[in-house]
Amino acid sequence: MGMIFHGLTTNPEWLLHRLIYTLLIVAGSFLILRWYGNVIVHLMDFLGRRRAMSRGYGVMLQRITTWFLWLIVWVVVLRVWGVDVTAIWTTFVSLLAVIGVGMLAVWAMVSNITARFFIWFWQPLQLGQHIEIFSESLTGEVIEENLMFTELRQDDGKIVVIPNNLFFQRIIRRLPDVGKVNADEKIAP
C-alpha cells in the first residue's frame, strides 16, 4: 500500500503506470511532430513548384503549430499525473488575451501581418518579380517576403526593406522580366 506525499501517491504500481503513460505520450508526440515536419516540408516544396514563395511561410507555420501541439501534450501529461490544469489553462488563456490586446495596441505590426496575408492570397507581387513603387521612386526585384517586410534588391545591388502595408497604400507597377520575351512580341530582324 502506497503513502500519499503532498497529494501524490507513492504506490509503485501507480507511479509505474503514470511513467509509462508519460513516456508513451511524449514518444508518440515526437513521432507525430517529426512526421508533421516532413509533411510541411513536402507541402512547401509542392507549393514552391507552383509559385515562387519564401520558405519563411513553412517555417512560421511549423513553429506556431509545433508550439501549440507541445502545449497540448504537456497539458495531457500533467492530467495523467493528476494535476489540475484548470488554473494553468486559465492563466495561459489570460496571458494570450493580454498579448492579443498588446498586439492590437501595436497597430503597425498587425497591419503588416494582415497585409502579408492579403499579398499572399491576391499575389500583387511575387518572389523574383521586378516592381516599381511610384510615390517612393523605388524599383527592384522582390527577393524575400516575411510577415512584416518585403525586401527589394535595387539595380545598384542595395537591398530595401519595405513594410508590407505600404503595398496597399501606394501604386505599384509590375515590370517585365528582363531577358524574357513574351510569345505575343515579334522580334524584328
N, C-alpha and C positions, 0 to 999 in steps of 0.2 A: 504494500500500500504506500502510495507516494504522499509526500508532505506538500503543503501549499506554501510557497515562498513569494510574498508580495503579490498574491493573486495568480501566480504561475505554479502549476503543479509540478512536482519533481518525479512523478511516476515515470520510470524509464520507458515503458511501452508508449505512453502518451507523447513523450519527448521524441522518441524514435519515429513515430508516425508523423509528427509535425516536421521533423527534419527531412524525412523522405519526401513529403509533400512539397516542402520548400525547394529542395533540390530539383524535383521534377518540374515544378513551375518555372524556376529560373533557367534550367537547361532547355526546356521547351521554348521559353521566351527567346533565348539566344538563337535557337534553330529557326524559329519563326522570323525573327528580325534579320537574320542572315539571308534567309530566303527573300524577305521583303526588300532588302538592299539590292539583291540581284534583279528583282522584278523592276525596281526603279531604274537601275542602270539600263536594262533592256528597253524599258519604256522610253527613256530619254534618247537612247540610240535610235529607236524606231521613229520617234518624233523628229529627231535631228536629221534623219534622212529625208523627211518630208518637208522640212522647213528649217532654215538656219536658226538655231536658238542657243542661248547661253546655257552652259552646264549648271549655272547658278540656280536655275529653277529646280532641277532634280535634287541638288544638294539642300536647298531650302525645304523642299517638300519632305525629303528623307529626315532631316534633322527635327523638324517640328513634329512629325508623326512618331518618330522614334522616341522623343522625349515624352510624348503623351502616352505611348504604349508602355514605356517603363514605369511611368507614374501608376498606371492601372495595375501593372504586375506587382509593384510594391504594396499597393493597397490590398490586393488579394493575399499576398504573403503575410501582411500584418493581420488580416482577418483569420488566416489559417492558425496563427499563433494566439488567437483570441483577443487581439487588441481591438478596442472600439475605435473605429476610424471616423466616426461621426464628427468629432471635434477637429480632427486633422483635415477632413474633407471640407468642413465649413470654413476653416482658416484658409485653405487653398483657394476655394471659390471666392472668398472675400478678397484675398490677395489679387486674384485675377481681375476682380471688379475694380480695385484701386488702380491696377496697372492699366485697365481699359480706360478709365477716366483720365489718367495721366496721358495716355496716348491721344485721346481726343483734345486734350489741352495743347498738345504739340501738333497743331494743325498742319504744318508743313510736311511732317512725316506721313501723316495719314493721307494727305492729298497726293504725295509722291507714290505711295504704295498703291492707292486706288488708280492713279494714272497708269502705273505699270501694268496692272491687270487689264485695263482698257486697251492699252497698246498691244498687249499680248493677244487679246481676243480680236481686235479690229485690224491689227497689223498695218498701221500707217507707215511704219518703218521696220526694217529687219536688219539682222546682222549682215555685214558686208555691203550694205546699200549706201550709196553716196546721197547725202541730203544737204539742203541749204535752209537755214533758218533766217528769214528775211530781216526782221527788225534788229536782230543781233549781228547780222552780217557774218554768220558762221557757216562754213562749208566743210564737209569732211565725210569720212567713211565711218559708219557705226561699227565699233569694234568690241563693245561689251555692253550688256544690259543687266541690271540688277533691280532690286525693289526700289531703290532710291534714285539711282542715277543711270544715265546712258552716256557712254564715252564715245567721242568722235576723234578720229585721227585726221588732222588737217593736212593739206598738201605739203606743208613745210615740216611735217613729222610731229608737230606738237599735238598733245592729247588734251582735249577739252572735256571736262566733266559737266554734264548738264542735268539739272533736276528734271525728273520725268514730267512733273506737272507743267513745265514750260512748253511741252509739245501740244498742250491743249490751250495755251494762251497765245501762241504765235502761229503765223502761217509758215508751213513747211513745204519745200519743193523737193520732190524726188528727182535726183539727177540720173541721167542714163549712165549705165556702167561703161567705163572706158574699156575699149577693146572688144566689146560685144557689138555685133551688128544684128539689127532686127531683121526678120525674114521679109518684112514689107519694104525695107530700104533697098534701093537699087544702087549698085556701085557702078559709077560711070567710068568708062575706060579712059 
